[in-house]
Amino acid sequence: MNDVIEAGIDYLAMTLPIGHKAYPEWVTSCQHAIDLLIGAGNVPRVGAFRGYDGIWCGGGFTGQRDDGAYLHIPGAWAGRLWSTVHHPDAHYSRLDLQATIRYEEFDAQLAHKAYTAANTYNETRALRQRRKLRLITNNDGGSTCYVGSRTSDHYCRLYNKAAASGDEYYERCWRFEVELHNDTATAAATYIYEGHRSQSRAAAATVWHYFAERGVHPAWTREGEENAVLSRTTPPSDIDRKLAWLAAQVAPTVKLLRELVGDTIVFRALGVAPDEDKLPVENRPEAEG
């Protein structure tokens, strides 16, 4: 049986004008979202984005300029924090929805088959209505099928999630994503907010329909949508990434140098060795009567 192991919002970018009555409250909500990213081990920094001055953290950003405030949050954090930052009057410049399916029998050629199916469907449409298709394969076993144009209101992609993430949790998984822009994104957010289904179920259903309307039929059922949940994996923090870099890039060299020149020299080079030249306080000249 093929299971939808997770589904939901995977990226959001939104704005609210400065004159809106809920503006101060919404700005506070955006800051709260960034605070949660900081609390998860991400390092904040002051910066700017498209004319907004604000704070970057964990790939997310919130800021203000003369005409209003802006927020974007990438990846699994978008789904987790969406209920914190959503406002019915906010404009979404981008909203990504995803559904990740684990196949009972993994098909490494799924992106190729999706490309063929989308191309076959394209041929039934008038030339001016045909969607742009791309298929990209990598030498690590990864492959991605893109349907549509990145500049259009909706853009679909299907890719080998296990190969893309390198995470064992996603073994035998393919991810179906839909990237929505502007009015289409705002309408989708309203649909999810005002509907009577969970974010994950609404996202899975929306993703299924977008792909099906393009000739690609995802292999999950309504039951699969009902059982979909938000991402169970914890997005890596800045600290996690730095520790992983140390383990992969620095630790082998440190281990070798410790064997060759000893701990003291290595730790001094790293700037973490104690200063052995310091005298105890009671022996320092300034400590004498």
Secondary structure as UniProt FT lines:
FT   STRAND          3..17
FT   TURN            18..19
FT   TURN            21..22
FT   HELIX           23..39
FT   TURN            40..41
FT   STRAND          45..49
FT   TURN            50..51
FT   STRAND          52..57
FT   TURN            58..59
FT   STRAND          60..65
FT   TURN            66..67
FT   STRAND          68..74
FT   HELIX           75..85
FT   TURN            88..89
FT   STRAND          91..102
FT   TURN            108..109
FT   HELIX           110..122
FT   TURN            123..124
FT   HELIX           127..129
FT   STRAND          133..137
FT   TURN            139..140
FT   STRAND          143..147
FT   TURN            150..151
FT   STRAND          154..160
FT   HELIX           161..165
FT   HELIX           168..170
FT   TURN            171..172
FT   STRAND          173..181
FT   HELIX           182..194
FT   HELIX           199..212
FT   TURN            213..215
FT   HELIX           222..226
FT   HELIX           238..245
FT   HELIX           246..250
FT   HELIX           251..261
FT   HELIX           263..270
FT   TURN            276..277
FT   HELIX           281..283
FT   HELIX           285..287
//
